[in-house]
C-alpha cells in the first residue's frame, strides 16, 4: 500500500477521449495522441498512480506491460462514467486489507461517515450569502445532530440521525427551487433527476478509487449488504453528496 507522502507525490490522470485517439508508451512516458498522431498529453510513468480513461480508445500491449512495471492501474469508463474495464496493479492480492474488512464489526466508521456528511452539509449551507434566522437555526440543529454521533449508537439510531439531518438540510439547500422532497430514481422533477445523475457519476468514480486499493466494494460498514450491491461504495459516497447538491443550486442561481 502507498503511504501518505507517496500519495501526495503521485498523479491520477483523468483522460476524456474521442474516437480514434490512442494511448501508448514512449521513453517511460504516457502519451495520448489524436487521430492524426498529434500528441495531446504526455507525462512520466514514475509519478503515475492511476489512469482513468473516459470514452473509446486503443491501448497498446506495451502500455499494459509498463503499467505493471511502474505500478499504476488503468480504469476505463463509458461516457456515462460507468466503469467497464480495469487493468489492476497488485492491489487485488491485498488479502490483509480484505481480512480487516471482513473481521470489522463496529459502528465507529459508520458514525464517522455520517458525522462527515453532516459537517459538509453545514459547510455548504454556511456558504449562502444571506442567512435568515430560520437557516441559522437549522445550522445549529445540524451541529447538534452531529454531536449526537459521539454517543454509543446502534445502526438504526445512526440511520435516524442521518435521515432527520438530511431532511432539514435539503429544506434549506433547495428552498428557492420549489423543493418537494428527495425521491430517488422517480424522475418526478428536475432536481431529483439531476441529483440521481450526479450521485451516480460520483458513485462510479468512488467505486474506481476503492478498487485501486484492493477493497471488496461489496462489503460495507454502514449500508445493508445484499447480492450485487456495492455497499462500501454506498458508504463512502455519503460525505461527498453535498458537492453535487451545491453545484445544482449554484447552476440554478446562475440560470
C-alpha positions in Angstrom: 0.0 0.0 0.0 1.0 3.6 -0.6 2.0 5.9 2.3 0.6 9.4 2.6 3.8 11.1 1.2 3.7 8.7 -1.8 0.0 9.6 -2.4 0.8 13.4 -2.3 3.5 13.0 -5.0 1.7 10.6 -7.3 -0.7 11.7 -10.1 -4.1 10.5 -11.2 -4.7 11.3 -14.9 -8.4 11.6 -15.9 -8.5 11.5 -19.7 -11.7 12.3 -21.7 -11.0 10.9 -25.1 -12.6 11.0 -28.5 -12.9 8.2 -31.1 -9.7 7.3 -32.8 -7.4 8.7 -30.1 -4.6 6.4 -29.0 -2.8 5.8 -25.6 0.7 4.4 -25.8 4.1 4.3 -24.0 7.3 6.1 -25.1 10.5 6.7 -23.2 8.9 6.0 -19.8 6.1 8.4 -20.6 2.3 8.0 -21.1 1.4 9.5 -24.4 -2.1 10.3 -25.7 -2.3 11.1 -29.4 -5.3 12.2 -31.6 -6.5 10.5 -34.7 -3.8 12.4 -36.7 -1.0 11.2 -34.4 -0.6 14.6 -32.7 0.4 14.5 -29.0 -2.4 15.8 -26.7 -0.8 14.8 -23.4 2.5 13.4 -22.2 3.6 12.6 -18.6 6.1 10.4 -16.8 5.1 6.9 -15.6 7.2 7.3 -12.5 4.7 9.7 -10.9 1.6 8.0 -12.1 -0.7 6.3 -9.6 -3.8 5.7 -11.8 -5.1 6.4 -15.2 -8.8 6.9 -15.7 -9.9 6.8 -19.3 -13.4 8.1 -20.3 -14.5 7.1 -23.8 -13.3 4.8 -26.5 -9.6 4.4 -27.1 -7.0 1.9 -28.4 -4.4 0.7 -25.8 -1.2 -0.9 -26.8 0.2 -4.1 -25.1 3.4 -2.2 -24.3 1.4 0.2 -22.1 -0.3 -2.6 -20.2 3.2 -4.1 -19.5 4.5 -0.8 -18.3 1.5 -0.4 -16.1 2.6 -3.5 -14.2 6.2 -2.4 -14.2 5.6 1.1 -12.9 2.8 0.1 -10.6 -0.2 2.1 -11.8 -3.8 0.9 -12.5 -5.9 1.7 -15.6 -9.7 2.0 -15.4 -11.8 2.5 -18.4 -15.2 4.4 -18.2 -18.0 4.8 -20.6 -19.1 8.4 -21.5 -21.7 8.0 -18.7 -18.8 7.4 -16.3 -19.7 3.7 -15.8 -16.5 1.6 -15.3 -16.4 -1.2 -17.8 -12.8 -2.5 -17.5 -9.8 -2.4 -15.2 -6.2 -3.2 -15.6 -5.3 -3.6 -11.9 -2.0 -3.2 -10.2 -1.1 -5.6 -7.4 -3.8 -4.5 -5.0 -6.1 -7.3 -5.9 -3.8 -9.5 -3.8 -4.1 -7.3 -0.7 -5.7 -10.0 1.4 -4.7 -8.3 4.7 -6.9 -5.3 3.8 -9.8 -7.6 3.0 -9.3 -9.6 6.1 -9.7 -6.4 8.1 -12.8 -5.6 6.2 -14.4 -9.0 6.9 -13.4 -9.0 10.6 -14.7 -5.4 11.3 -17.7 -5.3 13.5 -18.3 -1.8 14.9 -20.4 1.3 14.3 -17.4 3.7 14.6 -16.8 4.1 10.9 -20.5 4.5 10.2 -20.7 7.3 12.8 -17.6 8.9 11.3 -19.1 8.8 7.8 -22.4 10.3 8.9 -20.7 12.9 11.0 -18.6 14.0 8.0 -21.7 14.1 5.9 -23.5 16.5 8.3 -20.3 18.6 8.6 -20.3 19.0 4.8 -24.0 19.8 4.8 -23.3 22.6 7.3 -20.4 23.8 5.2 -22.4 24.3 2.1 -25.4 25.9 3.9 -23.0 28.4 5.6 -21.7 29.4 2.1 -25.0 31.1 1.4 -24.7 34.8 1.4 -28.0 35.7 3.0 -28.8 33.7 6.2 -32.2 34.1 7.7 -32.9 33.3 11.3 -34.6 30.0 10.2 -31.4 29.0 8.3 -29.2 29.8 11.3 -31.5 27.8 13.5 -31.3 24.9 11.0 -27.5 25.0 11.0 -27.4 24.9 14.8 -29.7 21.9 14.8 -27.4 20.1 12.3 -24.4 20.8 14.6 -26.5 19.3 17.5 -27.2 16.1 15.4 -23.5 15.8 14.6 -22.7 15.9 18.3 -25.2 13.1 19.0 -23.0 10.8 16.9 -20.4 10.9 19.7 -22.6 8.6 21.8 -22.7 4.8 21.7 -25.4 4.3 19.0 -26.6 1.3 17.0 -27.1 1.4 13.3 -30.8 2.2 13.5 -30.1 5.2 15.7 -27.3 6.4 13.3 -29.7 6.0 10.4 -32.3 8.0 12.2 -29.9 10.9 12.8 -28.8 10.9 9.2 -32.4 10.9 8.0 -33.5 13.8 10.2 -30.4 15.9 9.4 -30.8 15.3 5.6 -34.5 16.3 5.6 -33.6 19.6 7.4 -30.6 20.2 5.1 -32.5 19.6 1.9 -35.2 22.0 3.0 -32.7 24.9 3.1 -30.4 23.8 0.3 -33.2 23.9 -2.3 -35.6 26.3 -0.6 -35.6 28.6 -3.7 -36.3 25.8 -6.2 -39.8 24.6 -5.3 -38.4 21.6 -3.5 -40.8 18.7 -2.7 -38.5 16.2 -1.1 -35.9 13.7 -2.1 -37.3 10.8 -4.3 -34.6 8.7 -5.8 -35.0 7.2 -9.3 -38.5 8.5 -9.7 -37.7 11.4 -12.2 -40.6 13.3 -10.6 -38.8 16.7 -11.0 -35.7 18.2 -12.4 -33.9 18.5 -9.1 -34.3 14.8 -8.2 -33.3 13.8 -11.8 -30.1 15.9 -11.6 -29.3 14.5 -8.1 -29.7 11.0 -9.5 -27.3 11.7 -12.3 -24.7 13.5 -10.1 -24.8 10.9 -7.3 -24.4 8.0 -9.9 -21.4 9.6 -11.5 -19.9 10.2 -8.0 -20.7 6.6 -7.2 -18.8 5.2 -10.2 -15.7 7.4 -9.5 -15.5 6.3 -5.9 -16.0 2.7 -7.0 -13.0 3.0 -9.2 -10.9 4.7 -6.5 -11.7 2.0 -3.9 -10.7 -0.7 -6.5 -7.3 1.0 -6.8 -6.5 -0.1 -3.2 -8.0 -3.6 -3.4 -11.1 -3.1 -1.3 -14.0 -5.5 -1.6 -16.6 -2.9 -2.6 -19.5 -5.3 -1.8 -18.5 -5.4 1.9 -19.8 -2.3 3.6 -19.7 -0.9 7.1 -23.0 1.0 7.2 -25.3 0.2 4.4 -27.0 -3.2 4.3 -25.3 -5.9 2.3 -27.2 -8.0 -0.3 -26.5 -9.6 -3.6 -24.7 -7.4 -6.2 -24.9 -4.2 -4.0 -21.7 -2.3 -3.7 -22.3 -1.4 -0.1 -18.9 0.0 0.6 -19.2 2.5 -2.3 -22.6 3.5 -0.9 -20.9 4.1 2.5 -18.0 6.2 1.2 -20.2 8.4 -1.1 -22.2 9.8 1.8 -19.9 12.7 2.8 -19.5 13.8 -0.9 -23.1 14.0 -1.9 -23.4 17.7 -0.8 -20.9 18.6 -3.5 -23.5 17.6 -6.1 -26.3 19.4 -4.2 -24.3 22.6 -4.1 -23.4 22.6 -7.8 -27.1 22.1 -8.7 -28.1 25.0 -6.5 -25.4 27.2 -8.0 -26.3 26.2 -11.5 -29.9 27.1 -10.8 -29.0 30.5 -9.3 -26.8 31.2 -12.4 -29.7 30.4 -14.7 
